[in-house]
Amino acid sequence: MALDSKNNIKSVFIVPAASAVTTGTKMVPGATPTGSVVITNMSNVVLTTGTGTNGVQNYSKIKIIKDRGANLPLQQVILDLADVKAVSAISGAPSTEQVSYIGYNGTTGNIQVLASNFYTIKLEHVPNAFAYGKRPANYKYGTYQSPLGLTQNSAGQANIANGLVASLVQNFVPNRSTDWKVKSELVISDTTTAFGATTATSMVFTKYSKAVTVNTGAAGVTIAAGTYLRLGATTSTTSPVYRVATGAVIGATSSGTIVLEVAYQGDTSTITVAGGVTFIVTPAGDFGIKITGLKQQYDVNRWRQYDKVRFNVLLDGFPNTATPTAVTTTAAFDGIGVYEQAANDEYISWGDEGQVFVDQVPPLFREQDAASGTQYSPAVISWLNELPSLIGAGENKGQVILYFAGALVAGVFTPAVGTQANIVSVFNSWRASSFPATNWPDVVV
């Protein structure tokens, strides 16, 4: 990844929701709470709206300054009103992973059954060419040979779906796939049954383990082999389902262990049974396979190639009937203003410290204000400075990106009262109607 050039100069400020800084304050390191971002004049005096004392409209040039603490220099950038060409602001949006269904998809569909047939699911992962350069597609398979005697009913679908899920899980065990990963689980159309209030109270599921600890109430619980556990409400037909291989009779107010046929694929968690785990002994409806992309590892200092797992689902050997087994996919979404994007931009914006490329060994560690797990909403100020020269025309252009930290309300961001709201109002006074004061535009995804 090459550094920014003079034709793409990027200044990035992470703007927390913080108390307002008093107008007229002289910005020096440590003068305000660490992380405060303000607009000042060229003498570093904090400005307000209008044309009065310390009014921003008295100046054609301003600074955006961040106080990084008493022992660090200020982060700052100069803007000339004549150079500002465009501004924009948009509400952030969380990222989502790809989800593909084979057969039943939570609403419709099924798995077509054929006895003594070899079923193949091929997952084709095509790496992001921008992030990784040109790489060949990578494939993972799930296969299953159906036995004799199956018919087009729920039991036949269950047999095939379970076999294919077990194969996919085996081919994606952690030590066999480091570049991209998915989790494969069953879904069923049946309405499941809630456990009694005094039977099972909670269950402990461990990632990549078949063993599940069941904690009971006053009545105890019996969970038989072959029971299907849905990790969701009774009618939550897109929630994952696991079949029990080894059941247990567990007494009152105690704990016992059951064993799943396929290892649990989610994150380790203790799930309260009430509303969180339901069951069915003999499904009568349709089955599907739910394949979900897993979030990739990310380290801004070592590897800044943020990307989502995207894959094509290809079926082979599935019966070509009048109603063939369908694949339904909801695409992954990178998000807007997610931590990885803010961290990438912040890291690169620090510029050249002697290296030609920022991908190096050992990695170059830099200060970071972007916080993992935080949602940001970006405001962008684009500028162009045309520089006359004795040897020809030249220009510098770039962007100032302000990542405003803060939760979304109904998918929309509003700058918090304090430094965030002050930045918007003062900048809008300097360059009329640049940013919305509230309810930044959102993107429907």
NORURHU-V392591 format. One record per residue. N is the residue number from 1. RES is the residue in one letter. PSI is psi in whole degrees, -180 to 180 (* if undefined). BURIAL is + if it has 16 or more other C-alpha atoms within 10 Angstrom, else -. Layout:
{{N RES PSI BURIAL} {N RES PSI BURIAL}}
This chain:
{{1 M 115 -} {2 A 156 -} {3 L 161 +} {4 D 146 +} {5 S -179 -} {6 K -14 -} {7 N 8 -} {8 N 65 -} {9 I 127 +} {10 K 126 +} {11 S 125 +} {12 V 129 +} {13 F 127 +} {14 I 119 +} {15 V 104 +} {16 P 165 +} {17 A 104 +} {18 A 166 +} {19 S 151 +} {20 A 148 +} {21 V 136 +} {22 T 131 -} {23 T 138 +} {24 G -8 +} {25 T 136 -} {26 K 118 +} {27 M 114 +} {28 V 159 +} {29 P 125 +} {30 G 3 +} {31 A -24 -} {32 T 169 +} {33 P 138 +} {34 T 130 -} {35 G -8 +} {36 S 135 +} {37 V 130 +} {38 V 168 +} {39 I 130 +} {40 T 172 +} {41 N -174 +} {42 M -10 -} {43 S 11 -} {44 N 26 +} {45 V 128 +} {46 V 131 +} {47 L 164 +} {48 T -176 +} {49 T 164 +} {50 G -160 +} {51 T 6 -} {52 G -158 -} {53 T 127 -} {54 N 27 +} {55 G 136 +} {56 V -26 +} {57 Q -6 +} {58 N -5 +} {59 Y 140 +} {60 S -19 -} {61 K 140 +} {62 I 169 +} {63 K 147 +} {64 I 124 +} {65 I 140 +} {66 K 130 +} {67 D 113 +} {68 R 6 +} {69 G 164 +} {70 A -27 -} {71 N 10 -} {72 L 147 -} {73 P 155 -} {74 L 144 +} {75 Q 126 +} {76 Q 155 +} {77 V 146 -} {78 I 136 -} {79 L 133 +} {80 D 130 -} {81 L -37 -} {82 A -22 -} {83 D -19 -} {84 V 119 +} {85 K -29 -} {86 A 151 -} {87 V 154 +} {88 S 156 -} {89 A 144 +} {90 I 144 +} {91 S 143 +} {92 G 170 +} {93 A 132 +} {94 P 153 +} {95 S 160 +} {96 T 156 +} {97 E 156 +} {98 Q 138 +} {99 V 124 +} {100 S 139 +} {101 Y 138 +} {102 I 121 +} {103 G -129 +} {104 Y 132 +} {105 N 19 +} {106 G -16 +} {107 T -46 -} {108 T 173 -} {109 G 164 +} {110 N 177 +} {111 I 123 +} {112 Q 133 +} {113 V 134 +} {114 L 126 +} {115 A 151 -} {116 S 53 -} {117 N 145 +} {118 F 112 -} {119 Y 138 +} {120 T 130 +} {121 I 124 +} {122 K 121 +} {123 L 120 +} {124 E 112 +} {125 H 118 +} {126 V 109 +} {127 P 149 +} {128 N 116 +} {129 A -32 -} {130 F -41 -} {131 A -38 -} {132 Y -1 -} {133 G -171 -} {134 K 114 -} {135 R 148 -} {136 P 158 -} {137 A 151 -} {138 N 139 -} {139 Y 144 -} {140 K 149 -} {141 Y 151 +} {142 G 128 +} {143 T 154 +} {144 Y 134 +} {145 Q 113 +} {146 S 145 +} {147 P 172 -} {148 L 153 -} {149 G -4 -} {150 L 147 +} {151 T 170 -} {152 Q 80 -} {153 N -178 +} {154 S -40 +} {155 A -39 +} {156 G -43 +} {157 Q -41 +} {158 A -43 +} {159 N -47 +} {160 I -45 +} {161 A -44 +} {162 N -43 +} {163 G -41 +} {164 L -39 +} {165 V -43 +} {166 A -39 +} {167 S -45 +} {168 L -44 +} {169 V -42 +} {170 Q -39 -} {171 N -6 +} {172 F 24 +} {173 V 149 -} {174 P -39 -} {175 N 5 -} {176 R -8 -} {177 S 109 -} {178 T -19 -} {179 D -39 -} {180 W 149 +} {181 K 151 +} {182 V 166 +} {183 K 139 +} {184 S 130 +} {185 E 161 +} {186 L 152 +} {187 V 151 +} {188 I 156 +} {189 S -14 +} {190 D 151 +} {191 T 127 +} {192 T 179 +} {193 T 139 +} {194 A 145 +} {195 F 149 +} {196 G 150 -} {197 A -27 -} {198 T 12 -} {199 T -105 +} {200 A 134 +} {201 T -37 +} {202 S 158 +} {203 M 139 +} {204 V 113 +} {205 F 134 +} {206 T 130 +} {207 K 131 -} {208 Y 21 +} {209 S 146 -} {210 K -20 +} {211 A 133 +} {212 V 127 +} {213 T 127 +} {214 V 123 +} {215 N 137 +} {216 T 164 +} {217 G -154 +} {218 A -24 -} {219 A -13 -} {220 G -180 +} {221 V 148 +} {222 T 124 -} {223 I 114 +} {224 A 153 -} {225 A 141 +} {226 G -12 +} {227 T 143 +} {228 Y 128 +} {229 L 124 +} {230 R 128 +} {231 L 70 +} {232 G -179 +} {233 A 170 +} {234 T -30 +} {235 T 15 +} {236 S 84 +} {237 T -5 +} {238 T -1 +} {239 S 146 +} {240 P 151 +} {241 V 139 +} {242 Y 137 +} {243 R 139 +} {244 V 127 +} {245 A -42 +} {246 T 114 +} {247 G -171 +} {248 A 151 +} {249 V 116 -} {250 I 125 +} {251 G 179 +} {252 A 143 +} {253 T 52 +} {254 S -170 -} {255 S 149 +} {256 G 177 +} {257 T 134 +} {258 I 162 +} {259 V 131 +} {260 L 156 +} {261 E -37 +} {262 V 138 +} {263 A 141 +} {264 Y 133 +} {265 Q -10 +} {266 G -176 +} {267 D 146 -} {268 T 129 -} {269 S 155 -} {270 T 117 -} {271 I 125 +} {272 T 127 -} {273 V -39 +} {274 A 107 +} {275 G -9 -} {276 G -26 +} {277 V 126 +} {278 T 174 +} {279 F 162 +} {280 I 139 +} {281 V -46 +} {282 T 93 -} {283 P 147 +} {284 A -2 -} {285 G -152 +} {286 D 155 +} {287 F 151 +} {288 G 168 +} {289 I 124 +} {290 K 121 +} {291 I 120 +} {292 T 129 +} {293 G 142 +} {294 L 141 +} {295 K 132 +} {296 Q 155 -} {297 Q 149 -} {298 Y 132 -} {299 D 111 -} {300 V -28 +} {301 N -32 +} {302 R -38 -} {303 W 107 -} {304 R 27 +} {305 Q 81 +} {306 Y 129 +} {307 D 161 +} {308 K 154 +} {309 V 118 +} {310 R 137 +} {311 F 154 +} {312 N 143 -} {313 V 116 +} {314 L 132 -} {315 L 139 +} {316 D 137 -} {317 G -4 -} {318 F 136 +} {319 P 134 +} {320 N 76 -} {321 T -176 -} {322 A -26 -} {323 T 75 -} {324 P 160 -} {325 T 125 +} {326 A 155 +} {327 V 126 +} {328 T 126 +} {329 T 135 +} {330 T 120 -} {331 A 155 +} {332 A 154 +} {333 F 127 +} {334 D -22 +} {335 G 171 +} {336 I 123 +} {337 G 25 +} {338 V 164 +} {339 Y -47 +} {340 E -39 +} {341 Q -45 +} {342 A -41 +} {343 A -41 +} {344 N -52 +} {345 D -40 +} {346 E -44 +} {347 Y -50 +} {348 I -32 +} {349 S -18 +} {350 W -17 +} {351 G -165 +} {352 D 125 -} {353 E 38 -} {354 G -12 -} {355 Q 155 -} {356 V -37 -} {357 F 151 -} {358 V -4 +} {359 D 107 +} {360 Q 164 -} {361 V 125 -} {362 P 160 -} {363 P 152 -} {364 L 114 -} {365 F 135 -} {366 R 161 -} {367 E 146 -} {368 Q 125 -} {369 D -27 +} {370 A 135 +} {371 A 131 -} {372 S 136 -} {373 G -6 -} {374 T 138 -} {375 Q 133 +} {376 Y 157 +} {377 S 122 +} {378 P 139 +} {379 A 131 +} {380 V 130 +} {381 I 114 +} {382 S 134 +} {383 W 156 +} {384 L 125 +} {385 N 110 -} {386 E 119 -} {387 L 117 -} {388 P 149 -} {389 S 152 -} {390 L -21 -} {391 I 11 -} {392 G 165 -} {393 A 147 -} {394 G 165 -} {395 E 152 -} {396 N 140 -} {397 K 157 +} {398 G -165 +} {399 Q 147 +} {400 V 121 +} {401 I 121 +} {402 L 112 +} {403 Y 105 +} {404 F 122 +} {405 A 137 +} {406 G 151 +} {407 A 154 +} {408 L 145 +} {409 V 114 -} {410 A 39 -} {411 G 7 +} {412 V 143 +} {413 F 139 +} {414 T 127 +} {415 P 136 +} {416 A 148 +} {417 V 133 -} {418 G -138 -} {419 T -38 +} {420 Q -52 +} {421 A -36 +} {422 N -41 +} {423 I -46 +} {424 V -48 +} {425 S -39 +} {426 V -42 +} {427 F -40 +} {428 N -30 +} {429 S -35 +} {430 W -45 +} {431 R 105 +} {432 A 135 -} {433 S 50 -} {434 S -50 +} {435 F 144 +} {436 P 139 +} {437 A -31 +} {438 T 166 -} {439 N 66 -} {440 W 149 +} {441 P 147 +} {442 D 163 +} {443 V 127 -} {444 V 123 -} {445 V * -}}
